[in-house]
Amino acid sequence: MSNNCGISRWDDPSEINARLKKLTSQPIWEVDDEYYNSEIMPYYDEKCKASKAVYEEAKNYIPGGVQHNLAFNKPFPMCMEKAEGAYLYDKDGNKYIDFLQAGGPTILGSNYEPVRKRVEKLLEECGPVTGLLHESELMLAKEINKHMPNVEMFRMLGSGTESCMAALRIARIATGKKRIVKMGGAYHGWSDQLVYGLKIPGSRGLLESHGIPGADYRTTDECRPNDLNMLESILKRNRLKGGTAAVMVEPCGPESGTRPIARDYNKHVRELCDKYGALLIFDEVVTGFRVGIGGAQEYFDVVPDLTIFGKIIAGGYPAAGGVGGKKEYAQLMAAGLATGKHRAYVGGTLAANPLSCVAGTAAIQEIAAQNACEKAGKMGDKLTDGLKELIDRYGLPFVAYNQGSICHLECTGAMSFDFSSLSFIKSALGILKNKDMMYVRKDSMEKMGAAYMANGIVTLAGSRLYTSMADTPEIIDEALNRFENVFKHVKKTDKGLVK
Ligand SMILES: Cc1ncc(COP(=O)(O)O)c(C=O)c1O
């Protein structure tokens, strides 16, 4: 294991799951109405007028008023104007400690100067794109290979979503098999085949798949998170149904570790893939260059056949995606040339533009030179330990845990429902019965997010926090003071249980 590893401990998933189960079996605890109405709402009304004005106008031109899912914050989206290191500043000049970090790509901290300087130099020399080969493409592929030797070849694409689509195509060509197994709750972008069982295991084709013909995900199977027996049953059954081309995992657990897995889970998935002749795909969109410079594959000591990249791969700049792996598989992607052989067609006008490649190369070099994964991971440990201490001190049922710099703070358990033990019919009935409760819990999670934001902390939807190299012990202490300001006002409600 290289020094630059961001994970110093791995919690037992059964212990976390037991605490999450306890959380969802009791009514919601959230900030009380008096505090919300007398301190949180006035913050937004009085101090965030410029954000509100932009949002109100944006609603006329942009569906929902924001272009990015992560920006849908209660009571209305904040309009950010400046980002620097561990801080964000909104249009009204309010300053926030930033634990969203753009949803993961900025492990060096926002707008990291050494990366920006390299991008500026490129822009002066060549502009962002030419459509022809640029040396930075080679530099990035070599830089990835240096830290992840399993990625012998790398093809850059425009996003994680596209890269997941490409990986499935390669797996089908490589194996001649049809089916794909994904884990319940996992997110692999929004392509037709993979918007299946998002967030809530067992919600296959029910909650988020509107507008997608059922036939598009007929060859996708969903397996219960962390369940190797179920995975083996699916792989066995699939032998009679066209075979399994690939098993795709987020290596720290579905939805960025929201569904925790056992430390040796990925090793066993590798063994099962070998036994049943399926490719193992690691979706390292979040974990690549975050949980360690060698990614989750180095941390778990598992060799995937294909690795999917996004986020950090373009250093926080646009067009972040790519697929890499063993030569025999990566070479199955066509680079536009019709060869007459079976090839996975991939492309993108702005795929692998010099700007993204220079930013990605510079970011990975800086992550290595600065030991960024380890530094961000230590801050993740400190933040999580502090949150656990506050939760205990205030007698709250909340659950905090982390995988290095990926920190989870579950206040309502909105993400903890699971229908994956049930048949399709039963899970549909389960969802019907629990849907309102899930939405009440989601609302409450967002209300907590609004309270954190009003106290100067930006989170991912009120339940996830990414730390970065820009965080310091002092910043984490300050963040914990602010969390305490919120936790002080949390009370048990009578909401959130099916009546
Ligand atoms: C694990 C994982 N895979 C794939 C994606 C999709 O990547 P993108 O948003 O670049 O399409 C994401 C995005 O958050 C992700 O977290």
Ligand as a Chemical Component Dictionary entry (heavy atoms), coordinates in Angstrom:
data_LIG
# 
_chem_comp.id                   LIG 
_chem_comp.type                 NON-POLYMER 
_chem_comp.pdbx_formal_charge   0 
_chem_comp.three_letter_code    LIG 
# 
loop_
_chem_comp_atom.comp_id 
_chem_comp_atom.atom_id 
_chem_comp_atom.alt_atom_id 
_chem_comp_atom.type_symbol 
_chem_comp_atom.charge 
_chem_comp_atom.model_Cartn_x 
_chem_comp_atom.model_Cartn_y 
_chem_comp_atom.model_Cartn_z 
_chem_comp_atom.pdbx_ordinal 
LIG C1 C1 C 0 -20.070 6.167  -8.265  1  
LIG C2 C2 C 0 -20.501 7.064  -9.379  2  
LIG N1 N1 N 0 -20.528 6.595  -10.625 3  
LIG C3 C3 C 0 -20.889 7.361  -11.675 4  
LIG C4 C4 C 0 -21.267 8.666  -11.480 5  
LIG C5 C5 C 0 -21.692 9.511  -12.643 6  
LIG O1 O1 O 0 -20.694 10.428 -12.959 7  
LIG P1 P1 P 0 -21.065 11.786 -13.727 8  
LIG O2 O2 O 0 -21.827 12.634 -12.776 9  
LIG O3 O3 O 0 -19.735 12.349 -14.107 10 
LIG O4 O4 O 0 -21.868 11.390 -14.919 11 
LIG C6 C6 C 0 -21.252 9.209  -10.189 12 
LIG C7 C7 C 0 -21.649 10.610 -9.954  13 
LIG O5 O5 O 0 -21.784 11.090 -8.869  14 
LIG C8 C8 C 0 -20.869 8.378  -9.106  15 
LIG O6 O6 O 0 -20.883 8.840  -7.847  16 
# 
loop_
_chem_comp_bond.comp_id 
_chem_comp_bond.atom_id_1 
_chem_comp_bond.atom_id_2 
_chem_comp_bond.value_order 
_chem_comp_bond.pdbx_ordinal 
LIG C1 C2 SING 1  
LIG C2 N1 SING 2  
LIG C2 C8 DOUB 3  
LIG N1 C3 DOUB 4  
LIG C3 C4 SING 5  
LIG C4 C5 SING 6  
LIG C4 C6 DOUB 7  
LIG C5 O1 SING 8  
LIG O1 P1 SING 9  
LIG P1 O2 DOUB 10 
LIG P1 O3 SING 11 
LIG P1 O4 SING 12 
LIG C6 C7 SING 13 
LIG C6 C8 SING 14 
LIG C7 O5 DOUB 15 
LIG C8 O6 SING 16 
# 
